[in-house]
């Protein structure tokens, strides 16, 4: 399993408007990671490869640290009707229960780095 840092074009802000967001994914190769990108929420031009601005392989430690940063931004995991945990897939209706849930993963991931 390899780890990748992917810079994506996120949107739903209107035509021509977007922002770049770093996501940290794992997969067997770059092609499998690009196919995973299509299922992520808030991706602009999801049906094409144009959503991916850059992709680069990283180490496991960089991946874990990046995931911790990702978990602090609940906007990345907002889906219709609430929030979806990127680790277990569980759905939450409000941001407070979502944050409480991902905090336990943050502590667990930190222990893996050390």
DAPEMO-V476988 format. One record per residue. PHI is phi in whole degrees, 0 to 359 (none if undefined). OMEGA is omega in whole degrees, -180 to 180 (none if undefined). Layout:
phi=PHI omega=OMEGA
phi=PHI omega=OMEGA
This chain:
phi=none omega=178
phi=248 omega=-179
phi=242 omega=-175
phi=223 omega=170
phi=256 omega=-177
phi=241 omega=174
phi=260 omega=-174
phi=246 omega=174
phi=268 omega=179
phi=262 omega=-175
phi=199 omega=-167
phi=67 omega=179
phi=241 omega=-178
phi=107 omega=-177
phi=295 omega=178
phi=82 omega=-179
phi=251 omega=179
phi=200 omega=175
phi=220 omega=-179
phi=271 omega=179
phi=224 omega=176
phi=275 omega=174
phi=233 omega=-178
phi=242 omega=-175
phi=230 omega=174
phi=237 omega=-179
phi=190 omega=-179
phi=284 omega=177
phi=201 omega=-177
phi=296 omega=-179
phi=296 omega=179
phi=294 omega=178
phi=292 omega=179
phi=297 omega=178
phi=291 omega=176
phi=290 omega=-178
phi=301 omega=-177
phi=296 omega=-180
phi=265 omega=-179
phi=283 omega=177
phi=286 omega=174
phi=71 omega=180
phi=273 omega=179
phi=274 omega=-179
phi=57 omega=-175
phi=301 omega=-175
phi=280 omega=-180
phi=236 omega=178
phi=281 omega=-179
phi=296 omega=179
phi=291 omega=-178
phi=268 omega=177
phi=280 omega=177
phi=202 omega=177
phi=213 omega=179
phi=213 omega=177
phi=287 omega=179
phi=225 omega=179
phi=277 omega=179
phi=297 omega=180
phi=295 omega=177
phi=297 omega=179
phi=298 omega=-178
phi=295 omega=178
phi=296 omega=177
phi=294 omega=178
phi=297 omega=177
phi=297 omega=178
phi=294 omega=178
phi=301 omega=-177
phi=295 omega=179
phi=282 omega=-179
phi=249 omega=-177
phi=294 omega=179
phi=301 omega=-180
phi=292 omega=-174
phi=248 omega=179
phi=286 omega=176
phi=230 omega=179
phi=303 omega=176
phi=85 omega=177
phi=146 omega=-176
phi=231 omega=179
phi=240 omega=179
phi=291 omega=-179
phi=286 omega=-176
phi=267 omega=-177
phi=254 omega=179
phi=87 omega=-180
phi=295 omega=-179
phi=254 omega=-179
phi=229 omega=-178
phi=277 omega=-178
phi=235 omega=-175
phi=290 omega=-178
phi=293 omega=178
phi=290 omega=176
phi=297 omega=-180
phi=298 omega=178
phi=299 omega=-179
phi=294 omega=-175
phi=285 omega=177
phi=299 omega=179
phi=293 omega=176
phi=289 omega=178
phi=300 omega=178
phi=294 omega=180
phi=294 omega=-180
phi=291 omega=178
phi=298 omega=-180
phi=294 omega=179
phi=290 omega=-179
phi=289 omega=-175
phi=287 omega=none
